[in-house]
């Protein structure tokens, strides 16, 4: 399957634009990964090739059990939501999802054992993960919420018994999977490929992409300051696991905005992002005021980085986000909500 994807013929211009955004994303990711390794306590020495082979082999034997545990956890968390949202259960095929999980994780462990970097994994696996995303969002975009959660928990359970160093190394590879399943990256690459070479829209997205993680960190730090005692299903907002997931979600919102701007269409937010949030966030005890704060702070970050003409590209989609998550739609509140206006 991977080899078939790698040898497909594509339009040279489209291929160039896909590679450009994909390369930027990979560079950003590797830079962040290096920062994470620098901040680790203890030895920074990476596992040798022989050690990685042994670890990968051990994890392959654990993969089936990890996937089963992840399935139980995912069912526990959002199984009722599938029914409540009236998602056709036939669209969630356990055998097909399990097959996709095995294919992706076996390839990931193979790349890891070969001493290839997460950046190389991203290049190899992103078309396949994009195809998985497209497959599961074709009939009902909300299905990707179940699928991505299954992949996410499979990875976390798979590495939980490794040493801190081993787990940290592998989490870098698992993040590649998370990014491409939670975020419509391949859709963004394809939309970029349909832009003219000198497109101002494309230039703006290329300007924002390298700083998207920094933006996410800034927003999450500010939300923690505003709600220091708040806890989600997985723990405090300061909890490293929760903060990592929060940063990923802020990046996810950014990618959805890029898709809307590049496609000149709001469907990605309306048909996929919003329904996913409605299905998943209440289950994970993420209150809507936190989402509103995140959206408002995202507007402030974009405003600080772009000129007035560039901001106009985002205003319709940003305003749509604000309206969708407004108190009129979700009236619950945690207290006095700060008021921010995009472009003011």
C-alpha positions in Angstrom: 0.0 0.0 0.0 2.8 2.5 0.9 4.8 1.6 -2.2 1.7 2.2 -4.4 1.2 5.6 -2.9 4.9 6.6 -3.4 4.8 5.7 -7.1 1.6 7.5 -8.1 2.0 10.0 -10.9 1.1 13.6 -9.8 1.1 17.0 -11.4 4.6 18.6 -11.0 3.2 21.9 -9.7 0.8 20.1 -7.3 3.6 17.8 -6.1 5.9 20.8 -5.5 3.3 22.7 -3.4 2.4 19.6 -1.4 6.1 19.0 -0.7 6.6 22.6 0.2 4.0 22.7 2.9 4.8 19.1 4.1 8.4 20.0 4.3 7.7 23.1 6.4 5.5 21.0 8.7 8.2 18.4 9.1 10.9 21.0 9.8 8.8 22.6 12.4 8.1 19.3 14.0 11.7 18.2 14.1 12.7 21.5 15.6 10.2 21.1 18.4 11.3 17.5 18.9 14.9 18.6 19.3 13.8 21.1 22.0 11.9 18.3 23.8 15.0 16.1 23.8 17.2 19.0 25.0 14.8 19.4 28.0 15.0 15.8 29.0 16.7 14.9 32.3 19.5 12.3 32.1 21.3 11.0 29.1 20.5 12.4 25.7 22.1 9.4 24.0 19.6 7.8 21.6 19.0 4.1 21.4 21.4 2.2 19.1 20.1 0.4 16.0 20.3 -2.9 17.8 18.4 -1.6 20.8 15.7 -0.2 18.5 15.3 -3.5 16.7 14.7 -5.2 20.0 12.3 -2.6 21.2 10.4 -2.6 17.9 10.1 -6.4 18.0 8.8 -6.4 21.5 6.2 -3.7 20.7 5.0 -5.7 17.6 4.1 -8.5 20.0 2.3 -6.0 22.2 0.4 -4.3 19.4 -2.6 -6.5 19.3 -3.2 -6.3 23.1 -2.6 -2.5 23.0 -5.1 -2.1 20.2 -7.7 -4.1 22.2 -7.2 -2.0 25.3 -7.4 1.2 23.2 -10.7 0.0 21.7 -12.2 -0.6 25.1 -11.1 2.8 26.3 -12.4 4.6 23.1 -15.7 2.8 23.4 -15.9 3.8 27.1 -15.2 7.4 26.3 -17.3 8.0 23.2 -19.3 4.9 22.5 -22.5 6.5 23.8 -21.7 9.6 21.8 -21.8 7.5 18.6 -25.3 6.5 19.4 -26.4 10.0 20.7 -25.2 11.7 17.5 -26.9 9.0 15.4 -23.7 8.0 13.6 -24.3 4.9 11.5 -22.5 2.1 13.4 -21.8 0.4 10.1 -19.4 3.2 9.4 -17.2 2.2 12.4 -15.9 -1.2 11.2 -13.7 -2.7 14.0 -11.9 -5.0 11.6 -11.1 -2.3 9.1 -9.9 0.1 11.8 -7.8 -2.6 13.5 -6.2 -3.4 10.1 -5.4 0.3 9.6 -4.0 0.5 13.1 -1.7 -2.5 12.5 -0.5 -1.3 9.1 0.4 2.2 10.4 2.0 1.1 13.6 4.0 -1.8 12.0 5.3 0.7 9.5 6.1 3.2 12.2 8.0 0.6 14.2 9.9 -0.4 11.1 10.9 3.2 10.4 12.0 3.6 14.1 14.0 0.4 14.0 15.8 1.5 10.9 17.1 4.6 12.8 15.0 6.9 10.5 13.8 10.2 11.9 10.2 11.2 12.7 10.6 13.7 9.8 11.3 10.8 7.5 8.3 8.9 8.9 6.1 11.9 8.1 7.3 11.9 4.5 6.7 8.1 4.2 3.4 7.8 6.0 1.6 11.1 5.5 0.0 10.1 2.1 -1.3 6.9 3.7 -2.7 8.6 6.8 -4.2 11.2 4.5 -5.9 8.4 2.6 -7.2 6.9 5.9 -8.6 10.2 6.9 -10.3 10.7 3.5 -11.8 7.2 3.8 -13.3 7.6 7.2 -14.6 11.2 6.6 -16.1 10.3 3.2 -19.6 9.3 4.5 -19.6 11.0 7.9 -16.7 13.3 9.0 -17.5 12.6 12.6 -16.2 9.0 12.3 -12.6 10.3 12.3 -13.1 11.3 15.9 -13.5 7.6 16.9 -10.7 6.5 14.6 -8.1 9.1 15.7 -8.9 8.4 19.3 -8.3 4.6 18.7 -5.0 5.3 17.1 -4.0 7.8 19.8 -4.7 5.4 22.8 -3.1 2.5 21.0 0.1 4.4 20.8 0.0 5.6 24.4 -0.7 2.1 25.7 1.9 0.6 23.5 4.8 2.6 24.9 3.6 3.0 28.5 6.0 0.3 29.9 9.1 1.6 28.2 11.9 3.5 29.9 11.5 7.3 29.9 14.2 7.7 27.2 12.7 5.0 25.0 9.2 6.3 25.5 10.2 9.9 24.7 11.9 8.8 21.5 8.9 6.8 20.3 6.4 9.5 21.3 8.0 11.6 18.6 7.0 9.1 16.0 3.5 8.7 17.5 3.0 12.4 17.3 3.4 12.2 13.5 0.4 9.7 13.5 -1.6 11.9 15.8 -0.9 15.1 13.8 -2.0 13.5 10.5 -5.2 11.9 11.9 -6.4 14.7 14.1 -5.5 17.5 11.7 -6.5 17.6 8.0 -2.9 18.1 6.9 -3.2 16.2 3.6 -6.3 18.2 2.8 -4.3 21.4 3.4 -1.5 20.1 1.2 -3.9 19.3 -1.6 -5.7 22.7 -1.2 -2.3 24.4 -1.4 -1.5 22.5 -4.5 -4.5 24.0 -6.2 -3.3 27.6 -5.5 -1.4 29.6 -8.1 2.4 29.7 -7.6 2.3 33.4 -6.5 -0.9 33.0 -4.5 -1.1 35.5 -1.6 -3.3 33.0 0.3 -0.6 30.4 0.0 2.1 32.8 1.1 0.1 33.7 4.3 -0.4 30.0 5.2 3.3 29.4 4.6 4.0 32.4 6.9 1.8 31.0 9.7 2.8 27.3 9.5 6.3 27.6 11.1 5.0 29.4 14.1 1.8 27.3 14.6 3.3 25.4 17.5 4.6 28.6 19.2 1.1 30.1 18.8 -0.4 26.9 20.4 2.0 27.1 23.3 1.2 30.8 23.9 -2.5 30.1 23.9 -2.4 27.1 26.2 -0.1 29.0 28.7 -2.6 31.9 28.7 -5.6 29.5 29.2 -3.8 27.9 32.2 -3.3 31.3 33.7 -7.0 32.1 33.3 -8.2 28.8 34.7 -5.4 27.5 37.0 -7.7 25.1 38.9 -9.6 23.7 36.0 -9.4 19.9 35.3 -10.4 17.8 32.3 -11.1 14.1 32.2 -7.4 13.4 32.0 -6.4 15.9 34.7 -5.3 19.5 35.3 -4.6 21.8 32.4 -1.0 21.9 33.7 -0.7 18.1 33.5 1.9 17.3 30.7 -0.5 14.8 29.0 -3.4 17.3 29.0 -1.1 20.2 27.9 0.3 18.2 25.0 -3.3 17.3 23.9 -4.3 21.0 24.3 -1.4 22.2 22.2 -2.3 19.6 19.5 -5.9 20.8 19.5 -4.9 24.5 19.1 -2.7 23.4 16.1 -5.7 21.4 14.8 -7.9 24.5 14.8 -5.2 26.4 13.0 -4.9 23.8 10.3 -8.7 23.8 9.8 -8.6 27.6 9.4 -5.8 27.1 6.7 -7.9 24.6 4.9 -10.9 27.0 4.8 -8.7 29.9 3.6 -7.0 27.7 0.9 -10.3 26.2 -0.2 -12.2 29.5 0.1 -14.9 27.4 1.7 -16.2 26.9 5.3 -17.1 23.3 4.9 -14.1 21.9 6.7 -15.1 23.7 9.9 -18.9 23.2 9.5 -18.9 19.6 8.5 -15.9 18.2 10.3 -14.3 20.3 13.1 -17.5 21.6 14.8 -19.3 18.2 14.9 -16.1 16.5 16.2 -15.8 19.1 19.0 -19.5 18.6 19.9 -19.0 14.8 20.1 -15.6 14.6 21.9 -15.2 17.7 24.1 -18.1 17.2 26.6 -17.0 13.5 27.1 -13.4 14.7 27.9 -14.8 17.4 30.2 -13.6 20.3 28.1 -16.0 23.1 28.8 -17.1 25.4 26.0 -15.8 28.5 27.7 -12.3 27.1 27.3 -12.9 26.6 23.6 -14.2 30.1 23.3 -11.1 31.5 25.0 -8.9 29.4 22.8 -10.6 30.8 19.7 -10.5 34.4 20.9 -6.8 34.1 21.8 -6.1 32.5 18.4 -7.6 35.6 16.8 -5.3 37.8 18.8 -2.3 35.7 17.7 -3.2 35.9 14.1 -3.9 39.6 14.3 -0.4 40.2 15.8 1.3 38.3 13.0 -0.6 39.5 9.9 -1.2 42.8 8.2 -4.7 44.1 7.8 -5.1 42.8 4.2 -3.8 39.4 5.2 -6.2 39.3 8.2 -9.1 39.7 5.8 -8.5 36.2 4.4 -9.2 34.7 7.8 -12.0 37.0 9.2 -15.0 35.1 7.7 -13.8 31.7 9.0 -12.7 33.1 12.3 -16.0 34.8 12.8 -17.8 31.6 11.9 -15.8 29.8 14.6 -16.7 32.4 17.2 -20.4 32.2 16.3 -20.4 28.4 16.4 -18.9 28.3 19.9 -20.7 31.4 21.2 -22.7 31.5 24.5 -25.9 31.6 22.4 -25.1 28.1 21.2 -23.3 26.8 24.4 -24.6 29.0 27.3 -22.6 27.2 30.0 -19.9 29.3 31.6 -17.1 29.0 34.2 -17.3 32.6 35.3 -16.5 35.9 33.8 -15.4 35.3 30.3 -12.9 37.7 28.8 -14.0 39.4 25.7 -11.7 39.5 22.7 -12.6 40.7 19.2 -10.6 39.7 16.2 -9.1 42.7 14.4 -10.1 45.2 17.1 
